[in-house]
Amino acid sequence: MPMYQPNSHRNLRLDVGAGGQILDLETAIKDGILGGGGGGLVCAGVTEKLDLKKMIEELESIEVPSVFICPISLDPMQDPVTLCTGQTYERSNILKWFSLGHCTCPTTMQELWDDTVTPNRTLQQLIYSWFSQKYLAMKKRSEDVLGRATELLDSLKKVKGQARVQTLKELRHVVVAHSMAKKTVMDKGGVALISTLLGPFTTHAVGSEVIGILVNLDLDLPSKANLRQPAKISLVVDMLNEGSIETKINCTKLIEMLIGRKDLGSENVSSLSLLAGLLRLVKDKRHPNGVLAGLGLLNTICLDESVRNSVVSIGAVPPLVELLPGLNNECLELALHILEVLSTIPEGRLALKDCANTIPNVVKFLMSKSESCTQLALSILWAVCNLAPEECAALAVEAGLAAKLLLVIQSGCNPVLKQRSVELLKLCSLNYTATIFISKCKLSRTIE
């Protein structure tokens, strides 16, 4: 909604026509744009009484001309009234202004020589007319979209080959662009119809469009159960490995939608092919959306203890560690959480210890991002240093860990974090004399 610009409505000029013409109030009345019968509107052969408040609410996201905006509330006016200064306000807002003891015009701050408020019927009708035109146009577009969505679903029952691909592509565009189309597809049994197109003999051209539609729908439990069939999951995993970047992201989102914690042990979901596809997606720095989607699903999958060893076995730890410095905050927290979860198994701890950049990369995120990142980083460092204290503790201190731990201890972090920091600081100090260790901390006054 635009910022309010003070304007006297005596010489109002406004773009209300579809052709972009600029109209003043006199022209609007002369040309019949304003309704003359108490706010009724005749449009496209249909006489209909529309509720202005409802229209304003449903058109909330549309850009409204600034002259329709009340300077006090910055909302569209429904009952505009004009003061003696020529400025116009929503009636309830200006009356509240007066009730607070003000005797000035809120916009100009002029003293009012007359506190009478005069209904601005002309502006009110113009507001009504403008919103009515926009509202009816929106409704017509919605009806057209719903009708087209129904036609496309009917066509899918008949067409094959390239015609099927084109029909699915158009349906995907309609569903993505119009929220009402999503409801139509679900109400008309579209999810079941579209899901039947996924199977062992489905081409990737058809499959990618089907998945592109499904990820934009609110799938119910029966639909999810149907899509979890091994043949369907297998196709989705194949496309995750071989499709375009858009298809890979959609496949990742669909699998995320289909699995819950109780389903994580599924052979299909924990397959090496799926894990390898996710790792490739995560490693492709050219597509940040793909990195986020891949990390999100990998994080969910790692919640299942039985899958963690498989994640480590495909070599996921080193690339995740190398990715850390370049990730945004959302991706960073996911990646650290995955590494923290993998550090709970022996294979994961060993992989983290053997990766040369684990300690220097993880130390960087102590007290530099969120408290959650600090907690995850501490957990990873504890697991690694505790596994091989003599080797890893020294590397950690050289990377600046001791000084960072002191910052955590002195900060307002929760007690659990502070206690873990104290324990890790003690572990790191075992291989140093007191004097050398204090010098490594670079905060000798705090240590003493």
N, C-alpha and C positions, 0 to 999 in steps of 0.2 A: 504494500500500500504506500503511495507517495507521501512525502512530507507535505504538511499543510502549507499553503502559500496564501497569505492574507489577500483577500479580493472582495471588492464590493460587488454584490450580485445585481446591481442596477444595470451594469453593462457586461453581463456575463456572456462569454463566448466559449463554446464547448464542442468538441468532436463527439457526436453521437451517432453518426451515420456509418453504415458499412463501407461507404465509398470514401470516407475520410474527410467529408466536408465540415467546415467550422460553422457552428450555428450560434446565434444569440437567442435570448428568450423570445423576442418578438418573432423571429423567423421560425423558431420551433413551434410557436402557437399557430402562426399563419399557415405553415405547411402541414399542420395536423399531426406533428410528431407527438405532441402531448395529448394524453387522453382527456376528453372533455366531460366524461360522465362519471365523476366521483371516483376516479382511479381505475375504472375498468379498462381492459386492453383488447383491441381487436387485432389479431395477428394470424396470418395464413388461413383465414376463413374460420377461425375458432374464437368464439367469445368466451373469455375465461377471467374470473376474478382471482388474481394472484396475491399472495400474502408477501408484503415487502420484507418483513423480518425473516421469513423462511428463505426468500431468495437471497438476501444478504448473507445468511448463514451458509447456504449451499454454494455460493460464489465467493467464499472467503479468500480463496487463493488468487482471484482475478485482480488485476490492477485497476483501481477505481480512480476516476478523475479527482484531482485534489479539491475542486470546488464542491464536491459532494461530502467532503470530510469535515466533521466537527473539529474546530481548532482545540477544543478542550479534551475530548476523549480520543481524537484521531481515528474514530470509527465513522462509517457512513451514516449520514443523518436520515432519520425516518420521519421526524416531525420538526422540520427546520423553522426557526423563528428569527426575526431580524430586529436588532436594536436600533435606537435612534442614530447610532454612529454609522449604520449601513452594514455592519458586520452580522453574519448569520451563524447561529449555533443550534445544536440539538436542544429542544425545549427542556428536557429533564436536566441536562448538564448546566445550562445557564441559570435555571431556577435554583439548582444546588449551589452555584457560585454566589447568587444573591443571598441564599439562606446562611452563608458563612459570613455575611456582613459586608461583602464587597459592593461598592457603588461605582465600579469602573467597568469599561469594556475589556475583557480578558486579552484581546488581541492588541488593541491600540493603547490600553491603559488610560484612555480618556475618561474624565469624570462624566457620568451620565446625567444629562439635564432632564431626562424622562426615562423611567425604568419600565415603561410599557414594552412588552414583547409582542411583535406582530407576526402572525402566521405567514410564512412564505409559501403560499399555495403553488405558485408557478414553479419554484425550485423543487417543491415536493413532487409535483407531477413529472417534472423532468427526471428526477431521480428514479421515480417509479417506472417511467418509460424506459430509461436506460437499462435498469436492472431486469425489466421484463423481457426486453429484446435479447439480452445476454442469456437469461435463464431459459427462454424458449428455444434459443439456438442450441444451448447445451443439451436440453432434453431431446431435441431432434437428432443431434449427433449421437446421443446415447442409444436412441431407438434404432438408428441406422447401424450402429456397431453391434448391438445385440442381434439384429436380424442377420447381419453378415456372419457373425459367429455361428449362428444356428445353421445357415446355409453351408458353411465350410465343414461343420460336423457331419451334415447329411452327405456332402460330397465325399468325405473320407470313407464312407461305407461302400462307395462304388469305384472310385478311381484307383489306378495302379501305376507303377513305374514312375516316370518323371512327373506326371500329373499329380501323383500323391505327394511327392517332395514339394512341389510348388504350393499345393493346398496346405500342407503342414507349415510351410514357411510363412504363408500369409496369416494363418491362424496364430502362429507364434507372435508375429508383429502386432496383431490385434490384441492378444492377451497381455503383452508387455505394455502396450500404450493405453489400455482402457481397463480400469479395475472392474467395471460392470461386466465386461466380457468374461472375466475369470469366473464370476458367479454363474453366468449363463453356461459356460463349458461344464462346470461341476453339476449344475441342476439338470442339464440335458444328458447326463451320463457320459460326458466327454472323457473323463479320466479313465474309465473302464475301456472305452473304445480306443483311445490313444495307446493305452498300455498293451493292448493286444498286438500292436505293431512292433513291440520289442520281443525279439526271440533269436534263436541261433542262426536264422537265415536272413535276419534284417540287415540291409545295407547300412553303411555308416552315414550315408546321406539322409536316409529316413530316420535313423536312430538319433542323430544329432539334433534334428528338428523336434522329434518327440521329447527328448530330454530337455531341450530349450523351453518347451511348453510346460512340462511337468514341474520344473523348478520354480515356476511363477504361479503355481496353484497351491492352495491349502489342502494338502492330502489328508484324508481321514485314515483311521487305522486299517480298515479292510483294503484300501487302495495301497497302503504301504506294505501290507502283508503280501499282496499280489505281486508287487514290484520286487519283493525280496526273493522271488523264485530264482534258483541257481542259474537258469539259462538267461534270465534278464540281467542279473547282476554281472554275469560273465561278459555279456555284451557291453555293459556300461564300463567295466574295467578295461576291456579291449579298446574302447574309444578314448578312455582316459590316457592310454598309452600311445595312441596313434592319431587322434583327432587334432583339429585346429586348437589354438589356445582358448578360444571361446568355448569350444566343445569340452575341452579338458576341465575348465572351470565349472561348467554346468554339470559335468559328471561328478565332480568332487562335491558340489552342493547337493546333488540328488542323493548320493550315498550318505552324506551328513544328515539329510532329512530322514532317511530310511532307517538308520541305526539308532538304537538306544543302548543304555549301558547293559541291559540284559542280552542284547543281540551281538555284543562285541566278540564273542567267541566263535561266531559263524565262520566256517571255513572260507566262504567267499569273501567276507569282509577282511579277514586277516591273511589273505593270500599274498604270496611274495610278489605276484604280478601287480596287485593293487599298491603294495608298499613301494615297489620300485617306481611305479608311475607317479605316485605322490612325491617321491624324493626328486625325480626329474623336474616336476612342476615347481617344487620349492627352490631348486637350484637355478631356475631360469630367472635371473634378476631383471630381465627386460620387461617382465609383466608383473608388477607389484600386486595386482588383484589375484593373479594365480598363486603367488607366494603366500598371500594371506589365506586364500581358500585351502591350499595344500597344508599349511601349518595347522589350520583349524581342524581339519579332518584327522591329520596325523596325531594331534593332541588328543582328540576324542578316542581314537583307536588305542593309544597308549594307556588309556585308563584300564584296559584289560591286561592283567599281569601276564597272561599266557602269550600275548602278542609281543611283548617288549623284547624278548630275546630275538625274535624274527626281525624287528626293526634294527637292532644292533647288528645282526648278521648280514644285512644288506649294505652295511657301511654307512648308516645314517649319521653317526655321531660326528665324524670329521667335517662333512659339509655343513652341518648345522652350526658347529663351532665357528667355521670360517665365515658364515653368513652374519653372525651376531653384530659386528660393528656397523654394518650398513643397513640394518633393519629399522623401520619406524617403531614407535613405542608399542603399538598394538601387536605387530609381528614379533617384536623382541620378547614381549612377555610370553607369547605362545611358545617361541623357540626355547626360552629358558625353562619353561614348565616342562616341555618334552624332555630336555636334557636332565632336569631334576628328577623326573619320573624314571628315566633310564638309569640314573645313578643309584637307584634302589636295588638293582640286580648286579651280581658280580661281573657279568659280561659288560654291562654298561659302565661300571666304574673303571674297569680295565681299559675300555675304549677311550674314555675321557682322559685317563692318565697318559695313555700312549699318544694322544693328540698333542702336538707341541704347543699349539696356541690356546688350549683350554684355559690354563691358568691366567695368562696375560689378558685374553679377551674377556673372561668372566670378571676378573678383578675390576676392570674399567666400570662395571655397572653397579658397584657398591656405592650407594649414596649419590649416584649421578642421575638416576631416573626416579621411578616410583618406589615406595616402600615394598611393594610386591616384588619388584625386580631385585631389590636388595636381599629380600628373604630367599628368593630362588637362587640367586648367585651364591649366597652364604651356604646354602644346603649343598650345592654342587661342589664348592670348594672344600667344604668339610669332608664330603665323601671321598674326594680325590686325595686330599692331604692325609686323611686318616688311613687310606690304603697304603701309601708309601711315604711316611712322614719325613724320613731323611732326604729323600729325593725331591718330593713335591713341596714340602714346607719351605725349603730354601729358595726354590724357584718363585714361590708365592711372595715371599718377603722381598726378593729382588724386584718383583713386579709392582711393589708398593702396597701389598696387602696389609701389612702391620699398621701403616698410617690410616688406611681406610677403615680398619677395624676399630681404631681409636675414635674415629669420627662417629661410627655407629654407636659405640658405647656412650659417647657424650651427647648423642642426639635424643630427640623425643620419640624414638622408635619404641615399639612394644617390648616388654621385658624379655620375652622369649628370644627375640633377635639379639638383644644385648647379651643375654647369657650365652647364646651360641657364639657370639663374637669373642667373648671372654675365653671360652674353651678353645676356640681356634687360635686366638692370640697366644695362649699358653703352649699349644702344640707347636706353633711356629718358633717359639723362643727356645725350644729344647736344644737346638743345634747351634746356639750362639752364646757367647759370654754376654753378661748384662750390658757391658759398655758397647759392644758391637751391635747388639740388638737395638739398644736405644738410638744409636746413630742411624740405624736402618728405618726406624719409625719416623724420623724427621719431625718428631713432636716431643723432644726430650723433656720439656717443661711439664707436659701433661703426664708423661710416664713417672717422673719423679714426684 
